[in-house]
């Protein structure tokens, strides 16, 4: 059990590191500098993103009962992080905002961009591979 806990702590530290590199305030700054997004528009965007995040939280228990806790986390975080990578490379503001909204809907707990998204995808796949054979409470 100790080895499993050490592995889990290591994986979650990578997750926390990648998720903590970029905050909503930095995403706002990036959107303003790269695309000329106004402060008012940024506020409106993050308001709607917050509502999508709340909706996502309401759907998560139903989804986890259908496909399992681990699968819910991994199979929503990977597309969410791919959206972040794509948003970082998006050529237009509407596309970047759309990708960030999809990310918010799928994974409301973290906000990485290009490198962070890649780290989190590796983290999610490693966690899934390491834990998929272990039954989780409630499954």
N, C-alpha and C positions, 0 to 999 in steps of 0.2 A: 504494500500500500504506500510506503514511503517513496518508493521509486516513481510510482504513478503521480503522486503529489508533486514531486520535484519536476517531472516532465511537464505537468500541467502548469505549474508556476512559471516555468521557463517559457512555455508557449504563450501564456497570458501576459507575460512581461513584454514579449514581442508585439502582441496585440496592443497593449497600452502605449508602448513606445510609438508605434506607427499611428495610432489614433490621436495621440497627443501632439504630433508634429504640426498639424495645421488646425487652427480654430476657426469658428464661423467668422470672427472678426478679420482674420487673415484672408479667408475666402472672399469676404466683402471687399477688402482692399484690392485683392487680385482682380475681382470683377470690375471694380471701379477703374483701376489703372489699365487693364487690358482692353476692356470694352466700353469704358466711359459710363458705366452704370451710375446713376445718381444715388445719393444717400436715401432719398425717399423711396426709390425703386428697390434698393437693397433691403430696406425695412419691410416693404410689402412682400418681397420674395421670401425673406426668412419667416414672416408671419405665416404665409401659405405653406412653407416647408414645415413649420412647427405643427400645423394642423394635419398635414400628411403623416408626420411622425406619430402623432397621437392616434390617428386612424390605424396606422401600422401596428401600434401596440395592442389595439383591440382585436386585430385579426390574428396576431401571433399565437395566442393560446389554441385557437381552433386549428391553425395550421400544424402546430406541434403535436396535437392529438392525432392528426391524420398521418403525418410523415415522421414524427419523432422529434425530440428536442435537438439532438445533434444535427440531424439533417436540416431542420428548419434554420438553424444558425448558419450552417455552411452553405446551403443552397440558396439562401437569400443574400448572404454577405458577399459571395463571389460575384454575382451579377452587379451588386451595388458597387463594389470596388472597381469592377470593369467600367461602370458608368463614370466613376471618378477619374479613372485614367483617360477615358474618352473625353470627359469634360475639360481636362487639362489641355487636351489637344484640339478642342473644338474651335473651328474657325469663326463662328458667329456667336453673339450673345444669346439669341433664342435657343440655339442648340446646346450651349453650355448650361443654361438655366434648366432646360428640359432634362438633361442628363443628371443634373444635381437634384432635381425634384424626384426623378425615378430612384436615385440613390437614397434619398430621404425616405421614400415610401418603403424601400426594401430593407434598409439598415439604418435606423435612426440613432444608433449609439456611437457612431464614429464618423470622422470627417477627414480622412486622408486625401491627398491628391496623387500625382503620378508615382513617385517612389513609394510613398506610404501605401497606396493602393496595391502595388505589387507585393510589398512586405506582408500586408494583411491577407492577400490571396494565398501566399505560401503558408502563412500562419494557419488560416482556416483549413487548407488541405492537410497540413500536418496534424492538426488537432483531430480532424475527421478520421484520418488514417489510424492515428494512435488510439482513438476511443471507440471506433465503430463496433468493435467486438465486445465492449463492456456494456451491460445493461444499465440504463439510467433510471433513477427513481421515477415512478409513474408510467413506465413503458412496459 
